[in-house]
Amino acid sequence: MSSATNTPQRDLYDVIVVGASFAGLSFASVAAARGLRTLVLERDPIVGGVVRTTGILFSDVFDIIEVPQRYLMNAVRRLRIRASGTETVAEFDSAAYRFYMADVTGLLQWMAEQAQGHGAEVICGAMFHEATRESDGVMRVTYLASAAEAGTAARAVELRARMLIGADGARSRVAQALDLDRNERMLAGAEWLVEGVEIERDTFYLVMDAQLAPGYCVWLAPHAEMAAFGVAGRQREFKPNESLRAARTMFSDVTDLSQMRVVERKGGNIPVGGRLKRVYRDDARGRALLLGDAAGLCGAATGGGIYPALISGRLAAQAVAQELLNGAPSAMKVYLRTLPQAGRLGPYLQIEDWIRFALDHMTSNADLQALVSIMASPEGNRVVRAALLETPIMGMDKAFFGMARGMFLQHPRLYGSAFRAAWQRLALRA
Ligand SMILES: Cc1cc2nc3c(=O)[nH]c(=O)nc-3n(C[C@H](O)[C@H](O)[C@H](O)COP(=O)(O)OP(=O)(O)OC[C@H]3O[C@@H](n4cnc5c(N)ncnc54)[C@H](O)[C@@H]3O)c2cc1C
C-alpha cells in the first residue's frame, strides 16, 4: 500500500470520504464498485499507520467481509474476569472460537487495496478541514496536505464532491464542520503492546476496578507473540497511562508483568452515548453523512465498534449510489430507517446501551465484586457465556433482556445498587 496516490486532475468526485479506517474503507470499496467516483482522505501518513484500537474482531465480522486468514493473529475462546480486591474469578469458555485479534495495520491496508481495486482513490497525509455547499449544489471540500518537507507549512487543497462522508471517528471533524450531531459521552482508552509476558494464547484476562478503570476494565490479551495490556474508563475520571502503570500487579494471579517491555503505546476514545440521531443532512448547509464511530455506532459497553463501522459503511454506500446515480430520492431515508435491522445492529447496540447503564451505576469495587460473583455463579456463567461466546449478533434479541433481568432479580444486592442509582438520577432531574 503506497503512502499516497497522485492528486487527481479533475476535482469533482461523487463522494469524498474522510477517514481510511473500517467505516470509510468499507464504504469506499462498495461505492467505487457501484460506479461512484470516490476519494478517501486520511490524515495519517499511511493507511493503518496509527493504530488506535485493540483490533478484536467478533466472528460476526466474517459475515460482512472475508478477512484473509493472514490478518487474524490469535483466536480466542476463553474469558477470565476478576474484580479488584477479590480472588473470585468468573471464567467462560467455549469450544468454538469467538474473537480474533486482528493485525489492524495489515487489515486496513488490505481494505484500502480492495477499495482502490474497485477504482477508489486514497490520499494520505490529508487532513479534512472544512466543507461548504456552493450555489450549484456541489460541496467544496478543503483539506490540509502534509508538508512535503519538515519546517514547511501544510498546503490547503480544495476539491469538490456531490456528497461528503464523515468516517473520521469519535471526534468527527466532519460532524463539527457540517453541524451534525457529535459524540458527547466517551470512554478513554490506552493500550501498550508488551513483550516478555507469558499468557494463554486463546484467553482474554479482564480485571474490573472502579478507580483504575471507571466503568470498564483493565485487560491483558494475546497479540501474536506479544501481549496487549490496556485500560479504558469514563473520560475525565481517570488517567489511562497512570492506571496502566498502577495496574501491573493486577494480573499477578496469572502472570508476572514486572519484567514486561513496552514495544508500542496507543490510545483513543470510544463513543458510548449511543447512536446519534442527526447524522445526515442535505440542505443549503451541506450534503453529508456520518458513519461508524462518527455516527455513535459503537457498542457502549464493550467498545466494539468495528462490526458497526463495517455494516454502516457497506450499507450506506449502496444507498448513496442509489441516490446519486439512479436519482432515488428516498434511498438515504431508507438507509437511516433500516440500518438497525442490518446484521441485528439495533438489538446489539441496545443490549450494549443497557449494560453500559448498569456498569455506570456500579461505582465501587464492592459493586464490581458482587457482579463478578454473580457471573461466577452457574446461572450467571450460563447467561454471560451465551451472550459473549456462543450467540452470534444475528441471534441476539429481546430474550437476552429477560434472561439478564432474571439473573439480576435473583441477586437483590446488585439490583438494589443499580436501582438506587437510577432513583438518585431521577430525583436530581425532578
Ligand atoms: C483503545 C481502544 C480499543 C478498541 N478495541 C476495539 C476492539 O478490540 N474491537 C472493536 O470492535 N472495537 C474496538 N474499539 C473501537 C473501534 O476501534 C472503533 O469503533 C472503530 O475503529 C471505528 O471505526 P471508524 O472507521 O468509524 O473510525 P476510526 O477507526 O476511528 O477511524 C477514523 C479515521 O479517520 C481519520 N481521521 C480523523 N480525523 C480526520 C481528518 N480531519 N481528516 C482526515 N482523516 C481523519 C483517522 O486517522 C482514522 O484513520 C477500540 C477503541 C479504542 C479507542
The ligand as an ORCA input file, in Angstrom:
! r2SCAN-3c Opt
* xyz 0 1
  C      -8.249      1.655     22.926
  C      -9.361      1.167     22.009
  C      -9.547     -0.194     21.828
  C     -10.585     -0.657     20.991
  N     -10.724     -2.004     20.797
  C     -11.691     -2.470     19.962
  C     -11.782     -3.845     19.671
  O     -10.959     -4.631     20.128
  N     -12.783     -4.278     18.838
  C     -13.686     -3.411     18.293
  O     -14.597     -3.866     17.555
  N     -13.613     -2.089     18.538
  C     -12.617     -1.606     19.333
  N     -12.509     -0.255     19.544
  C     -13.427      0.629     18.838
  C     -13.036      0.660     17.357
  O     -11.672      0.908     17.221
  C     -13.817      1.729     16.614
  O     -15.189      1.605     16.927
  C     -13.620      1.598     15.107
  O     -12.258      1.746     14.787
  C     -14.466      2.640     14.396
  O     -14.090      2.695     13.052
  P     -14.294      4.034     12.236
  O     -13.828      3.728     10.846
  O     -15.668      4.551     12.426
  O     -13.340      5.107     12.915
  P     -11.798      5.067     13.246
  O     -11.265      3.683     13.249
  O     -11.599      5.910     14.475
  O     -11.115      5.795     12.008
  C     -11.233      7.165     11.770
  C     -10.190      7.504     10.704
  O     -10.378      8.871     10.328
  C      -9.110      9.516     10.298
  N      -9.358     10.937     10.549
  C      -9.810     11.506     11.694
  N      -9.936     12.836     11.521
  C      -9.570     13.105     10.245
  C      -9.478     14.303      9.474
  N      -9.831     15.511      9.977
  N      -9.061     14.216      8.193
  C      -8.702     13.011      7.661
  N      -8.763     11.844      8.350
  C      -9.179     11.901      9.627
  C      -8.320      8.825     11.399
  O      -6.934      8.990     11.219
  C      -8.764      7.371     11.213
  O      -7.995      6.700     10.265
  C     -11.464      0.256     20.352
  C     -11.263      1.636     20.530
  C     -10.222      2.084     21.342
  C     -10.019      3.563     21.498
*
